[in-house]
Amino acid sequence: MLKNGMRPVHPGEILFEDYIKPSGVSLSAVALALDMPHSELVALIEGRAKFTADIALRLERYWGSEANGWLALQVTYDLRIAEG
């Protein structure tokens, strides 16, 4: 929890809830399409890994979402965690 009482949302949660889950595509299929190990995708979704420029570009190509948006979500998350 932070100052405003809301927990920070990791971009991996957004990726899963707003993209992967509604699409009905399996995590294995998404990992394959993104050319990344399944374990790396799971780490992103679980908030144990950070979204990098490379990952953001892969997501942009696959989902049509903007890479800058993914990076902005990661920076916002990092700042909220740092603020405590």
N, CA, C and O atoms as a MOPAC input file, in Angstrom:
PM7 MOZYME 1SCF
protein

 N      0.83700 1    -1.18200 1     0.00000 1
 C      0.00000 1     0.00000 1     0.00000 1
 C      0.88100 1     1.24300 1     0.00000 1
 O      1.99800 1     1.23600 1     0.51700 1
 N      0.36900 1     2.26900 1    -0.57100 1
 C      1.11700 1     3.51200 1    -0.63700 1
 C      0.30700 1     4.64700 1    -0.03900 1
 O     -0.73400 1     4.43700 1     0.58400 1
 N      0.80500 1     5.83900 1    -0.24300 1
 C      0.18800 1     7.03500 1     0.34100 1
 C     -1.32100 1     7.10100 1     0.12700 1
 O     -2.06800 1     7.41000 1     1.05500 1
 N     -1.76600 1     6.81300 1    -1.07700 1
 C     -3.19700 1     6.93000 1    -1.36800 1
 C     -3.97400 1     5.66400 1    -1.01700 1
 O     -5.17400 1     5.58100 1    -1.27900 1
 N     -3.29400 1     4.67500 1    -0.42400 1
 C     -3.96000 1     3.45300 1    -0.00600 1
 C     -4.14000 1     2.41800 1    -1.09800 1
 O     -4.63600 1     1.32300 1    -0.83300 1
 N     -3.75000 1     2.73900 1    -2.30900 1
 C     -3.88600 1     1.79600 1    -3.41300 1
 C     -2.54400 1     1.12700 1    -3.68000 1
 O     -1.49500 1     1.77100 1    -3.63400 1
 N     -2.59000 1    -0.16600 1    -3.95800 1
 C     -1.35200 1    -0.86500 1    -4.26700 1
 C     -0.92500 1    -0.54100 1    -5.69700 1
 O     -1.77100 1    -0.34300 1    -6.56900 1
 N      0.36900 1    -0.48700 1    -5.93500 1
 C      0.83200 1    -0.25300 1    -7.30300 1
 C      0.52000 1    -1.46900 1    -8.17700 1
 O      0.56800 1    -2.60700 1    -7.70800 1
 N      0.20800 1    -1.22700 1    -9.42000 1
 C     -0.12000 1    -2.30700 1   -10.34800 1
 C      1.05200 1    -2.50300 1   -11.29900 1
 O      1.45000 1    -1.59000 1   -12.02300 1
 N      1.59100 1    -3.70700 1   -11.27800 1
 C      2.70300 1    -4.04800 1   -12.17200 1
 C      2.15300 1    -4.20600 1   -13.59100 1
 O      1.03900 1    -4.70300 1   -13.76200 1
 N      2.90800 1    -3.79300 1   -14.60900 1
 C      2.41800 1    -3.93700 1   -15.98100 1
 C      2.11800 1    -5.38400 1   -16.37300 1
 O      1.32900 1    -5.63000 1   -17.28500 1
 N      2.74100 1    -6.33500 1   -15.69200 1
 C      2.45000 1    -7.74200 1   -15.97200 1
 C      1.01700 1    -8.10900 1   -15.65200 1
 O      0.40600 1    -8.92800 1   -16.33800 1
 N      0.48200 1    -7.49700 1   -14.60500 1
 C     -0.92000 1    -7.72900 1   -14.25300 1
 C     -1.83100 1    -7.17800 1   -15.34900 1
 O     -2.83500 1    -7.79700 1   -15.70400 1
 N     -1.47600 1    -6.02800 1   -15.87200 1
 C     -2.25200 1    -5.42400 1   -16.96200 1
 C     -2.15900 1    -6.29100 1   -18.21300 1
 O     -3.15900 1    -6.52100 1   -18.89400 1
 N     -0.96000 1    -6.76600 1   -18.50900 1
 C     -0.76900 1    -7.64500 1   -19.66300 1
 C     -1.68100 1    -8.86600 1   -19.56300 1
 O     -2.34900 1    -9.23600 1   -20.52900 1
 N     -1.69900 1    -9.47500 1   -18.40000 1
 C     -2.50700 1   -10.68300 1   -18.24000 1
 C     -4.00400 1   -10.37800 1   -18.25700 1
 O     -4.75900 1   -10.99700 1   -19.00700 1
 N     -4.42700 1    -9.42700 1   -17.43200 1
 C     -5.86400 1    -9.15000 1   -17.27700 1
 C     -6.50100 1    -8.49300 1   -18.49800 1
 O     -7.65100 1    -8.78400 1   -18.82700 1
 N     -5.76100 1    -7.60800 1   -19.17300 1
 C     -6.34600 1    -6.83900 1   -20.27500 1
 C     -6.03500 1    -7.38700 1   -21.66800 1
 O     -6.69900 1    -7.02300 1   -22.63900 1
 N     -5.03900 1    -8.24900 1   -21.77000 1
 C     -4.64500 1    -8.75600 1   -23.08700 1
 C     -4.73500 1   -10.28100 1   -23.17500 1
 O     -5.48900 1   -10.81800 1   -23.98700 1
 N     -3.97100 1   -10.96700 1   -22.34500 1
 C     -3.88500 1   -12.42000 1   -22.48000 1
 C     -5.19600 1   -13.10300 1   -22.09800 1
 O     -5.73200 1   -13.89700 1   -22.87200 1
 N     -5.70400 1   -12.80300 1   -20.93200 1
 C     -6.92100 1   -13.46400 1   -20.43500 1
 C     -8.10400 1   -13.28000 1   -21.38900 1
 O     -8.74200 1   -14.26600 1   -21.75600 1
 N     -8.41600 1   -12.04400 1   -21.80300 1
 C     -9.56300 1   -11.87200 1   -22.70700 1
 C     -9.37300 1   -12.53400 1   -24.07500 1
 O    -10.34600 1   -12.91400 1   -24.72700 1
 N     -8.12100 1   -12.66800 1   -24.50200 1
 C     -7.86500 1   -13.24800 1   -25.82300 1
 C     -8.09400 1   -14.75100 1   -25.84700 1
 O     -8.37300 1   -15.32800 1   -26.89800 1
 N     -7.97400 1   -15.38500 1   -24.67500 1
 C     -8.12800 1   -16.83100 1   -24.62200 1
 C     -6.91900 1   -17.58900 1   -25.13600 1
 O     -6.95400 1   -18.81500 1   -25.24300 1
 N     -5.85400 1   -16.87600 1   -25.45300 1
 C     -4.62200 1   -17.49900 1   -25.94000 1
 C     -3.84000 1   -18.01300 1   -24.73100 1
 O     -3.76300 1   -17.34000 1   -23.70400 1
 N     -3.27100 1   -19.18900 1   -24.85600 1
 C     -2.52400 1   -19.76700 1   -23.73500 1
 C     -1.21900 1   -19.01200 1   -23.50400 1
 O     -0.68600 1   -18.37300 1   -24.41100 1
 N     -0.71900 1   -19.09800 1   -22.28300 1
 C      0.56800 1   -18.47000 1   -21.96800 1
 C      1.67200 1   -19.05400 1   -22.82700 1
 O      2.57400 1   -18.33300 1   -23.25400 1
 N      1.61300 1   -20.33800 1   -23.08200 1
 C      2.62800 1   -20.98300 1   -23.92100 1
 C      2.61400 1   -20.40900 1   -25.33300 1
 O      3.66800 1   -20.16700 1   -25.92100 1
 N      1.42200 1   -20.19300 1   -25.87000 1
 C      1.30600 1   -19.63700 1   -27.22100 1
 C      1.80700 1   -18.19600 1   -27.26700 1
 O      2.47100 1   -17.79700 1   -28.22400 1
 N      1.49000 1   -17.42000 1   -26.23900 1
 C      1.96600 1   -16.03200 1   -26.18800 1
 C      3.48300 1   -16.00700 1   -26.06800 1
 O      4.14600 1   -15.23700 1   -26.76300 1
 N      4.03600 1   -16.83700 1   -25.19700 1
 C      5.49300 1   -16.89500 1   -25.03400 1
 C      6.16100 1   -17.26300 1   -26.35100 1
 O      7.17900 1   -16.67600 1   -26.71800 1
 N      5.60000 1   -18.21800 1   -27.05400 1
 C      6.14800 1   -18.63200 1   -28.34500 1
 C      6.08900 1   -17.48000 1   -29.34800 1
 O      7.06100 1   -17.21600 1   -30.05600 1
 N      4.95200 1   -16.80300 1   -29.40400 1
 C      4.78600 1   -15.67800 1   -30.33300 1
 C      5.73600 1   -14.52900 1   -30.00600 1
 O      6.20000 1   -13.82500 1   -30.90300 1
 N      6.02200 1   -14.34400 1   -28.71400 1
 C      6.92800 1   -13.27100 1   -28.29400 1
 C      8.38800 1   -13.70400 1   -28.33700 1
 O      9.28900 1   -12.90900 1   -28.06900 1
 N      8.61600 1   -14.96900 1   -28.67700 1
 C      9.96500 1   -15.53700 1   -28.74400 1
 C     10.70000 1   -15.37500 1   -27.41600 1
 O     11.82600 1   -14.88100 1   -27.35800 1
 N     10.02300 1   -15.80900 1   -26.35100 1
 C     10.63000 1   -15.76100 1   -25.02100 1
 C     10.27100 1   -17.03700 1   -24.27400 1
 O      9.25000 1   -17.66100 1   -24.56100 1
 N     11.09900 1   -17.42200 1   -23.32500 1
 C     10.76900 1   -18.60600 1   -22.53600 1
 C      9.46600 1   -18.40000 1   -21.75400 1
 O      9.16600 1   -17.29700 1   -21.30000 1
 N      8.71500 1   -19.47000 1   -21.61100 1
 C      7.46800 1   -19.44100 1   -20.84600 1
 C      7.71700 1   -18.88700 1   -19.45000 1
 O      6.92000 1   -18.10400 1   -18.93400 1
 N      8.82500 1   -19.29600 1   -18.84100 1
 C      9.14600 1   -18.85700 1   -17.47500 1
 C      9.35400 1   -17.34600 1   -17.39700 1
 O      9.03200 1   -16.72700 1   -16.38200 1
 N      9.88700 1   -16.75400 1   -18.45600 1
 C     10.08100 1   -15.30100 1   -18.47700 1
 C      8.73500 1   -14.58200 1   -18.55600 1
 O      8.53000 1   -13.56800 1   -17.88900 1
 N      7.83000 1   -15.10200 1   -19.36300 1
 C      6.49700 1   -14.50700 1   -19.46200 1
 C      5.77400 1   -14.60200 1   -18.12100 1
 O      5.13600 1   -13.64200 1   -17.68900 1
 N      5.87100 1   -15.74200 1   -17.47100 1
 C      5.23600 1   -15.91700 1   -16.16200 1
 C      5.83500 1   -14.94300 1   -15.14900 1
 O      5.10600 1   -14.35800 1   -14.34800 1
 N      7.15300 1   -14.76500 1   -15.17900 1
 C      7.80500 1   -13.81900 1   -14.26300 1
 C      7.29900 1   -12.39800 1   -14.49900 1
 O      7.11900 1   -11.64100 1   -13.54500 1
 N      7.07200 1   -12.03100 1   -15.74700 1
 C      6.51800 1   -10.70700 1   -16.06000 1
 C      5.10600 1   -10.57000 1   -15.50200 1
 O      4.77400 1    -9.57300 1   -14.86200 1
 N      4.29100 1   -11.57000 1   -15.74900 1
 C      2.90000 1   -11.53200 1   -15.30000 1
 C      2.80800 1   -11.47500 1   -13.77900 1
 O      1.95200 1   -10.78700 1   -13.22500 1
 N      3.69000 1   -12.19800 1   -13.11600 1
 C      3.67300 1   -12.24100 1   -11.64900 1
 C      4.38900 1   -11.05600 1   -11.00800 1
 O      4.43900 1   -10.95400 1    -9.78200 1
 N      4.94400 1   -10.16200 1   -11.82300 1
 C      5.60600 1    -8.97700 1   -11.28500 1
 C      7.00200 1    -9.23200 1   -10.76100 1
 O      7.54500 1    -8.41500 1   -10.01700 1
 N      7.59100 1   -10.35200 1   -11.13800 1
 C      8.94400 1   -10.68500 1   -10.69100 1
 C     10.00700 1   -10.24800 1   -11.68600 1
 O     11.20100 1   -10.38600 1   -11.42100 1
 N      9.58100 1    -9.72100 1   -12.82900 1
 C     10.50800 1    -9.24200 1   -13.85800 1
 C     10.01600 1    -7.89500 1   -14.36500 1
 O      8.82400 1    -7.59200 1   -14.32400 1
 N     10.96200 1    -7.09800 1   -14.84300 1
 C     10.62400 1    -5.76900 1   -15.35400 1
 C     10.42900 1    -5.79300 1   -16.87000 1
 O     11.03500 1    -6.59200 1   -17.58500 1
 N      9.58700 1    -4.91400 1   -17.32000 1
 C      9.38200 1    -4.73400 1   -18.75100 1
 C     10.54100 1    -3.90400 1   -19.29600 1
 O     10.77200 1    -2.78100 1   -18.85000 1
 N     11.25200 1    -4.45100 1   -20.24300 1
 C     12.37500 1    -3.76500 1   -20.88200 1
 C     11.91700 1    -3.22300 1   -22.23300 1
 O     10.81200 1    -3.51100 1   -22.69100 1
 N     12.78200 1    -2.43700 1   -22.85900 1
 C     12.46600 1    -1.91500 1   -24.19300 1
 C     12.24700 1    -3.06700 1   -25.17100 1
 O     11.33800 1    -3.01400 1   -25.99900 1
 N     13.06800 1    -4.09600 1   -25.07800 1
 C     12.93500 1    -5.25200 1   -25.96500 1
 C     11.57700 1    -5.92900 1   -25.78800 1
 O     10.89900 1    -6.23900 1   -26.76700 1
 N     11.19400 1    -6.15200 1   -24.55600 1
 C      9.89900 1    -6.78500 1   -24.28800 1
 C      8.76100 1    -5.88200 1   -24.74900 1
 O      7.78900 1    -6.35800 1   -25.33400 1
 N      8.87600 1    -4.59500 1   -24.49300 1
 C      7.83600 1    -3.64900 1   -24.91300 1
 C      7.65800 1    -3.66300 1   -26.42900 1
 O      6.53300 1    -3.59400 1   -26.92400 1
 N      8.75300 1    -3.75100 1   -27.16000 1
 C      8.66400 1    -3.81000 1   -28.62500 1
 C      8.02500 1    -5.11500 1   -29.09300 1
 O      7.25400 1    -5.12100 1   -30.05300 1
 N      8.33700 1    -6.20000 1   -28.43000 1
 C      7.71200 1    -7.48200 1   -28.78200 1
 C      6.20100 1    -7.42200 1   -28.55200 1
 O      5.41800 1    -7.90600 1   -29.37000 1
 N      5.80500 1    -6.82200 1   -27.43100 1
 C      4.37400 1    -6.68400 1   -27.13800 1
 C      3.69100 1    -5.77900 1   -28.15400 1
 O      2.56100 1    -6.04100 1   -28.56500 1
 N      4.37400 1    -4.72100 1   -28.55600 1
 C      3.82600 1    -3.81300 1   -29.56700 1
 C      3.55800 1    -4.56500 1   -30.86900 1
 O      2.50100 1    -4.40600 1   -31.47900 1
 N      4.51500 1    -5.38000 1   -31.28500 1
 C      4.34300 1    -6.13800 1   -32.52900 1
 C      3.22200 1    -7.17500 1   -32.41300 1
 O      2.46800 1    -7.38600 1   -33.36400 1
 N      3.11600 1    -7.81000 1   -31.26600 1
 C      2.13100 1    -8.88800 1   -31.11200 1
 C      0.71900 1    -8.36600 1   -30.85000 1
 O     -0.23300 1    -8.79700 1   -31.50100 1
 N      0.58000 1    -7.44700 1   -29.90500 1
 C     -0.74600 1    -6.98200 1   -29.50000 1
 C     -1.16800 1    -5.69300 1   -30.19100 1
 O     -2.34800 1    -5.34500 1   -30.17600 1
 N     -0.21400 1    -4.97200 1   -30.80300 1
 C     -0.54600 1    -3.68900 1   -31.41200 1
 C     -0.58000 1    -2.55600 1   -30.40500 1
 O     -1.00300 1    -1.44500 1   -30.72500 1
 N     -0.13500 1    -2.83500 1   -29.19300 1
 C     -0.06800 1    -1.80500 1   -28.14900 1
 C      1.26200 1    -1.07000 1   -28.27600 1
 O      2.23400 1    -1.63300 1   -28.77800 1
 N      1.31300 1     0.16300 1   -27.83200 1
 C      2.52700 1     0.95500 1   -28.00200 1
 C      3.59500 1     0.58000 1   -26.98700 1
 O      3.32100 1     0.44800 1   -25.79400 1
 N      4.81500 1     0.41000 1   -27.48100 1
 C      5.95000 1     0.07000 1   -26.61400 1
 C      6.13700 1     1.12400 1   -25.52800 1
 O      6.41700 1     0.79400 1   -24.37600 1
 N      5.98300 1     2.38700 1   -25.89900 1
 C      6.14300 1     3.46900 1   -24.91400 1
 C      5.15700 1     3.33800 1   -23.76200 1
 O      5.47900 1     3.67300 1   -22.62200 1
 N      3.97900 1     2.85800 1   -24.05600 1
 C      2.97200 1     2.67300 1   -23.01300 1
 C      3.39700 1     1.63300 1   -21.99000 1
 O      3.22200 1     1.83100 1   -20.78800 1
 N      3.95800 1     0.51900 1   -22.46600 1
 C      4.43500 1    -0.52200 1   -21.54200 1
 C      5.57400 1     0.00000 1   -20.68000 1
 O      5.63100 1    -0.26800 1   -19.48000 1
 N      6.48200 1     0.74800 1   -21.30200 1
 C      7.60900 1     1.28700 1   -20.53700 1
 C      7.13300 1     2.32800 1   -19.52600 1
 O      7.65700 1     2.40000 1   -18.41500 1
 N      6.15100 1     3.12600 1   -19.90500 1
 C      5.60200 1     4.12100 1   -18.97600 1
 C      4.94600 1     3.43000 1   -17.77800 1
 O      5.07900 1     3.88800 1   -16.64400 1
 N      4.24500 1     2.33900 1   -18.03100 1
 C      3.63800 1     1.58400 1   -16.92800 1
 C      4.70600 1     1.05000 1   -15.97500 1
 O      4.53200 1     1.07800 1   -14.75700 1
 N      5.81400 1     0.56200 1   -16.54200 1
 C      6.88800 1     0.03100 1   -15.70100 1
 C      7.51900 1     1.13300 1   -14.86100 1
 O      7.77200 1     0.94100 1   -13.67100 1
 N      7.77500 1     2.28600 1   -15.47200 1
 C      8.37800 1     3.40800 1   -14.73800 1
 C      7.43700 1     3.88600 1   -13.63700 1
 O      7.87500 1     4.15100 1   -12.51700 1
 N      6.16100 1     3.99600 1   -13.94400 1
 C      5.18100 1     4.41400 1   -12.94000 1
 C      5.15600 1     3.43300 1   -11.77700 1
 O      5.12200 1     3.84000 1   -10.61600 1
 N      5.17300 1     2.15600 1   -12.08600 1
 C      5.19400 1     1.12900 1   -11.03900 1
 C      6.45200 1     1.26700 1   -10.18300 1
 O      6.37600 1     1.25700 1    -8.95500 1
 N      7.60400 1     1.39500 1   -10.83200 1
 C      8.87700 1     1.51900 1   -10.10400 1
 C      8.88200 1     2.74200 1    -9.19000 1
 O      9.35000 1     2.66900 1    -8.05400 1
 N      8.36500 1     3.86000 1    -9.68300 1
 C      8.31600 1     5.08100 1    -8.87700 1
 C      7.40200 1     4.90900 1    -7.66600 1
 O      7.73800 1     5.34200 1    -6.56400 1
 N      6.26600 1     4.28500 1    -7.86800 1
 C      5.33100 1     4.07900 1    -6.75100 1
 C      5.93000 1     3.16000 1    -5.70000 1
 O      5.71900 1     3.37000 1    -4.50500 1
 N      6.66300 1     2.15900 1    -6.11800 1
 C      7.33200 1     1.25700 1    -5.17200 1
 C      8.40900 1     2.02400 1    -4.40800 1
 O      8.54200 1     1.87300 1    -3.19400 1
 N      9.18100 1     2.85200 1    -5.12800 1
 C     10.25900 1     3.61700 1    -4.49800 1
 C      9.71700 1     4.63200 1    -3.49100 1
 O     10.33900 1     4.88900 1    -2.46000 1
 N      8.54500 1     5.20900 1    -3.80300 1
 C      7.93600 1     6.18300 1    -2.89700 1
 C      7.46700 1     5.52400 1    -1.60600 1
 O      7.41300 1     6.15300 1    -0.54900 1
 N      7.12900 1     4.24400 1    -1.71800 1
 C      6.68800 1     3.48400 1    -0.55200 1
 C      5.44100 1     4.03200 1     0.01300 1
 O      4.93000 1     3.50800 1     1.00300 1

